Amino acid sequence: MNPTAPATAPKKATVAQYKAALRAAKRRNEAEPEIDFLNITAMLDMMTIILVFLLKTMATSSTSLPQSKDLTLPASILQSQPHQEGVAVIVTKSQILVGDNPNPVVTLPSPESRAQSGLDAQYKKNGINDLHIVPLADALLNVREIDKKVREKKGLDPNTSEAIVIVDETTPYRLLIEVLYTLGQSSFGKYHLMVLQSKKKG
Protein backbone atom coordinates (compact mmCIF):
# COMPACT_ATOMS: atom_id res chain seq x y z
CA MET A 1 0.00 0.00 0.00
CA ASN A 2 1.32 3.42 -0.95
CA PRO A 3 1.40 5.65 2.15
CA THR A 4 1.21 8.73 -0.02
CA ALA A 5 -2.03 7.65 -1.71
CA PRO A 6 -5.00 9.91 -0.87
CA ALA A 7 -7.69 8.62 1.58
CA THR A 8 -10.91 7.30 0.09
CA ALA A 9 -13.71 9.92 0.27
CA PRO A 10 -16.78 8.89 2.35
CA LYS A 11 -19.87 7.93 0.40
CA LYS A 12 -22.58 10.55 0.20
CA ALA A 13 -26.05 9.53 1.48
CA THR A 14 -28.85 9.59 -1.01
CA VAL A 15 -31.98 11.71 -0.51
CA ALA A 16 -34.02 8.59 0.24
CA GLN A 17 -31.60 7.48 2.95
CA TYR A 18 -31.62 10.96 4.47
CA LYS A 19 -35.41 11.02 4.66
CA ALA A 20 -35.51 7.52 6.19
CA ALA A 21 -32.99 8.54 8.85
CA LEU A 22 -34.98 11.70 9.57
CA ARG A 23 -38.20 9.73 10.03
CA ALA A 24 -36.45 7.26 12.36
CA ALA A 25 -35.09 10.14 14.47
CA LYS A 26 -38.56 11.68 14.71
CA ARG A 27 -40.02 8.39 15.88
CA ARG A 28 -37.33 8.03 18.55
CA ASN A 29 -37.96 11.52 19.89
CA GLU A 30 -41.73 11.49 19.50
CA ALA A 31 -43.67 12.09 22.75
CA GLU A 32 -47.37 11.90 23.58
CA PRO A 33 -49.00 15.34 23.07
CA GLU A 34 -50.41 17.00 26.16
CA ILE A 35 -54.17 17.66 26.21
CA ASP A 36 -54.36 21.41 26.66
CA PHE A 37 -57.88 22.02 25.31
CA LEU A 38 -61.49 21.35 26.40
CA ASN A 39 -64.17 19.57 24.40
CA ILE A 40 -66.99 22.13 24.52
CA THR A 41 -69.55 19.73 22.99
CA ALA A 42 -69.11 17.18 25.77
CA MET A 43 -69.32 19.94 28.39
CA LEU A 44 -72.61 21.25 26.93
CA ASP A 45 -74.09 17.75 26.98
CA MET A 46 -73.06 17.36 30.61
CA MET A 47 -74.56 20.73 31.60
CA THR A 48 -77.82 19.88 29.83
CA ILE A 49 -78.12 16.59 31.73
CA ILE A 50 -77.42 18.36 35.03
CA LEU A 51 -80.01 21.07 34.21
CA VAL A 52 -82.73 18.52 33.44
CA PHE A 53 -81.89 16.61 36.63
CA LEU A 54 -82.13 19.76 38.76
CA LEU A 55 -85.42 20.81 37.17
CA LYS A 56 -86.96 17.43 37.84
CA THR A 57 -85.55 17.36 41.37
CA MET A 58 -87.15 20.71 42.15
CA ALA A 59 -90.55 19.60 40.84
CA THR A 60 -93.24 19.49 43.47
CA SER A 61 -93.84 16.03 44.88
CA SER A 62 -97.39 15.18 45.92
CA THR A 63 -96.19 13.00 48.78
CA SER A 64 -94.33 15.87 50.50
CA LEU A 65 -96.93 18.61 50.00
CA PRO A 66 -97.39 20.46 53.30
CA GLN A 67 -100.91 21.22 54.49
CA SER A 68 -101.92 24.07 56.76
CA LYS A 69 -104.91 26.13 57.80
CA ASP A 70 -104.59 27.92 54.47
CA LEU A 71 -104.62 24.70 52.39
CA THR A 72 -106.70 21.59 53.11
CA LEU A 73 -106.98 19.09 50.29
CA PRO A 74 -110.36 17.51 49.48
CA ALA A 75 -110.78 13.75 49.91
CA SER A 76 -111.15 11.26 47.06
CA ILE A 77 -112.73 7.83 46.79
CA LEU A 78 -110.32 6.75 44.03
CA GLN A 79 -107.57 4.29 44.96
CA SER A 80 -105.09 5.02 42.13
CA GLN A 81 -101.62 6.38 42.80
CA PRO A 82 -101.10 10.19 42.63
CA HIS A 83 -99.60 11.68 39.49
CA GLN A 84 -96.32 13.53 40.06
CA GLU A 85 -95.49 14.80 36.57
CA GLY A 86 -96.32 18.41 35.77
CA VAL A 87 -96.16 22.01 36.91
CA ALA A 88 -97.80 22.66 40.28
CA VAL A 89 -100.53 25.32 40.47
CA ILE A 90 -101.61 25.79 44.09
CA VAL A 91 -104.85 27.57 45.07
CA THR A 92 -105.06 28.13 48.82
CA LYS A 93 -107.64 30.07 50.80
CA SER A 94 -105.66 33.28 50.36
CA GLN A 95 -103.44 33.04 47.25
CA ILE A 96 -102.52 31.35 43.97
CA LEU A 97 -98.96 30.00 43.59
CA VAL A 98 -97.16 28.57 40.55
CA GLY A 99 -94.34 26.02 40.75
CA ASP A 100 -91.68 26.55 43.41
CA ASN A 101 -92.07 30.34 43.52
CA PRO A 102 -93.10 31.29 47.08
CA ASN A 103 -94.45 34.66 45.89
CA PRO A 104 -98.18 34.53 45.08
CA VAL A 105 -99.25 35.50 41.56
CA VAL A 106 -102.69 36.45 42.88
CA THR A 107 -103.78 37.36 46.41
CA LEU A 108 -107.34 36.12 46.95
CA PRO A 109 -110.05 37.89 48.92
CA SER A 110 -111.33 36.25 52.07
CA PRO A 111 -113.64 33.25 51.56
CA GLU A 112 -116.49 35.15 53.20
CA SER A 113 -116.31 38.07 50.77
CA ARG A 114 -115.83 36.09 47.57
CA ALA A 115 -118.71 33.63 48.26
CA GLN A 116 -119.11 31.48 45.14
CA SER A 117 -117.70 34.02 42.68
CA GLY A 118 -114.39 34.12 40.87
CA LEU A 119 -111.76 36.84 40.82
CA ASP A 120 -112.43 40.57 40.42
CA ALA A 121 -112.24 42.39 37.07
CA GLN A 122 -108.79 43.80 37.88
CA TYR A 123 -107.31 40.33 37.34
CA LYS A 124 -109.24 39.58 34.16
CA LYS A 125 -108.50 40.21 30.51
CA ASN A 126 -111.97 41.39 29.44
CA GLY A 127 -113.98 42.25 32.52
CA ILE A 128 -115.39 40.34 35.48
CA ASN A 129 -117.27 37.79 33.35
CA ASP A 130 -114.06 36.70 31.61
CA LEU A 131 -112.36 33.46 32.69
CA HIS A 132 -108.80 34.48 31.78
CA ILE A 133 -106.66 35.36 34.85
CA VAL A 134 -103.91 37.65 33.52
CA PRO A 135 -101.34 37.40 36.39
CA LEU A 136 -101.65 33.61 36.40
CA ALA A 137 -101.20 33.45 32.62
CA ASP A 138 -98.07 35.62 32.83
CA ALA A 139 -96.53 33.33 35.47
CA LEU A 140 -97.45 30.22 33.48
CA LEU A 141 -95.78 31.65 30.37
CA ASN A 142 -92.33 31.59 32.02
CA VAL A 143 -92.87 28.14 33.56
CA ARG A 144 -94.13 26.78 30.24
CA GLU A 145 -90.87 27.71 28.47
CA ILE A 146 -88.82 25.76 31.02
CA ASP A 147 -91.19 22.78 30.92
CA LYS A 148 -91.08 22.80 27.12
CA LYS A 149 -87.27 22.41 27.14
CA VAL A 150 -87.49 19.62 29.73
CA ARG A 151 -90.07 17.76 27.63
CA GLU A 152 -87.89 18.09 24.52
CA LYS A 153 -84.90 16.59 26.35
CA LYS A 154 -87.04 13.71 27.64
CA GLY A 155 -88.43 12.96 24.18
CA LEU A 156 -91.99 14.03 25.10
CA ASP A 157 -94.38 16.19 23.10
CA PRO A 158 -93.26 19.82 23.68
CA ASN A 159 -96.47 21.29 22.22
CA THR A 160 -98.40 20.81 25.44
CA SER A 161 -97.58 20.69 29.15
CA GLU A 162 -99.22 19.06 32.16
CA ALA A 163 -100.27 20.74 35.39
CA ILE A 164 -100.93 19.42 38.89
CA VAL A 165 -103.78 21.57 40.23
CA ILE A 166 -103.75 21.66 44.04
CA VAL A 167 -106.75 23.49 45.50
CA ASP A 168 -108.16 24.00 48.96
CA GLU A 169 -111.39 22.10 49.62
CA THR A 170 -113.29 25.38 50.09
CA THR A 171 -112.27 26.81 46.67
CA PRO A 172 -115.34 28.11 44.79
CA TYR A 173 -116.25 26.25 41.63
CA ARG A 174 -116.10 29.47 39.57
CA LEU A 175 -112.49 30.14 40.69
CA LEU A 176 -111.47 26.56 39.84
CA ILE A 177 -112.96 26.93 36.35
CA GLU A 178 -111.06 30.21 35.86
CA VAL A 179 -107.77 28.55 36.86
CA LEU A 180 -108.38 25.58 34.52
CA TYR A 181 -109.37 27.89 31.64
CA THR A 182 -106.19 29.97 32.10
CA LEU A 183 -104.11 26.79 32.09
CA GLY A 184 -105.70 25.74 28.82
CA GLN A 185 -104.98 29.13 27.27
CA SER A 186 -101.33 28.78 28.36
CA SER A 187 -100.74 25.49 26.45
CA PHE A 188 -101.34 23.20 29.42
CA GLY A 189 -103.37 20.42 27.86
CA LYS A 190 -103.62 18.02 30.82
CA TYR A 191 -104.62 18.66 34.43
CA HIS A 192 -104.26 16.43 37.48
CA LEU A 193 -106.38 17.49 40.45
CA MET A 194 -104.63 16.71 43.73
CA VAL A 195 -106.81 15.27 46.48
CA LEU A 196 -106.35 13.24 49.66
CA GLN A 197 -107.04 9.54 49.45
CA SER A 198 -109.92 8.53 51.68
CA LYS A 199 -109.57 5.65 54.10
CA LYS A 200 -110.96 2.35 52.84
CA LYS A 201 -114.26 1.35 54.45
CA GLY A 202 -114.43 -1.91 56.33
C-alpha positions, 0 to 999 in steps of 0.5 A: 500500500502506498502511504502517499495515496489519498484517503478514500472519500466517504460515500454521500447519502442519497436523498431517500436514505436521508429522509428515512434517517430523519423519520427514524429520528422523529419516531425516537424523539416522538412524545405523547402530546399533552391535552391542553384544550377542552371539548366544549360539545361534551361539556354542553351535553353534561350541563344539559343533563345536570339542568334537566336533573335539577329541574326534575328534582325541584318539581313538586312532589305530591307526597311531600306537600305540606298542608296548613290552615290555608290549604286543606286538600279535598278527599277522594274515593279513588284508589289510584296512585297520585300523578307527580309529573307536571307544573304545580298550580296551588290555590289556597284560601288566600293566594294562587302560587305557581311552581316553586315560587313562594311569591303569590301571583294572585292574592285572593279575597277572604272566603267570606267576601268572595262567596261562590264568585271568581276573581275581580275584574282587575285580574281579568283580561276582558272584565269580570265575566271573563275566565282568563286570569292575567297574572296567572297566565303571565306566570305560566308563560315563564314556567311553560318555556322551562317545561317545554325544554325539559319535555324536549330533552325527555323525548316528550311532546313539547307542544303541550304541558301538564299541570298538577292543580292543588286546590283548597277544599273550600275553593269556589267552583267558579275560581277553579274553572277560571284557573283551569281555563287559564291553564288551557290558554297557556298550552297546558293540555292536561290537568291532574287534580290533587286530592287526599285519598280517603280511608278504605271502608271496612 
